[in-house]
Amino acid sequence: MHYFLGMDVWQKDSEVFVSQGKYANEILRRFHMEKCKPMQTPLVGNWRKEDAPSGEVVVSIVYQ
């Protein structure tokens, strides 16, 4: 199986790799954005809501 429910799925001996690269490229093509420059996300990687203390103030300007 290589493509399932909009995801590329590859399996090796002891691992499974799942990617949405093909889906992302289809969306870029649909909106004529293939030549747009990539940009890093302003979010912290591997962040979970459970890690945030309750009542934490978020600086919204970072996400605008």
C-alpha positions in Angstrom: 0.0 0.0 0.0 1.5 3.4 -1.0 -1.4 5.9 -0.9 -4.3 5.6 1.5 -6.9 8.2 2.6 -4.8 11.0 1.3 -1.6 9.9 2.9 1.5 8.2 1.5 2.2 5.1 3.5 5.5 3.2 3.3 6.5 0.2 5.3 10.0 -1.2 6.0 11.1 -4.1 8.2 10.3 -2.6 11.6 8.8 0.9 10.8 6.0 2.6 9.0 6.4 6.0 7.4 3.3 8.2 6.9 3.4 11.5 4.9 0.9 14.0 3.5 3.3 15.5 1.0 1.3 14.4 -2.0 -1.9 15.9 -0.5 0.0 19.2 0.3 1.2 19.4 -3.3 -2.3 18.9 -4.6 -3.6 21.7 -2.4 -0.8 24.0 -3.6 -1.5 23.2 -7.2 -5.3 23.7 -6.7 -4.7 27.3 -5.5 -1.8 28.0 -7.9 0.7 28.4 -5.1 3.4 25.9 -6.3 6.0 28.7 -6.6 5.3 30.3 -3.3 8.2 30.5 -0.8 8.0 28.1 2.2 7.9 29.6 5.7 8.6 28.1 9.0 5.7 27.7 11.4 5.6 30.1 14.4 4.5 27.2 16.7 6.8 25.3 19.0 7.4 21.7 17.8 6.1 18.8 19.8 4.0 21.1 22.0 0.9 19.6 23.7 -1.9 21.5 25.3 -1.4 19.4 28.4 2.1 20.9 28.8 0.8 24.4 29.2 -0.1 25.6 32.7 -3.7 26.8 33.1 -4.3 30.4 32.5 -1.1 30.9 30.5 -1.1 34.2 28.6 -0.5 33.8 24.8 1.0 36.6 22.8 -1.3 36.7 19.8 1.0 38.8 17.6 3.3 35.8 17.0 0.4 34.0 15.2 -0.7 36.9 13.0 
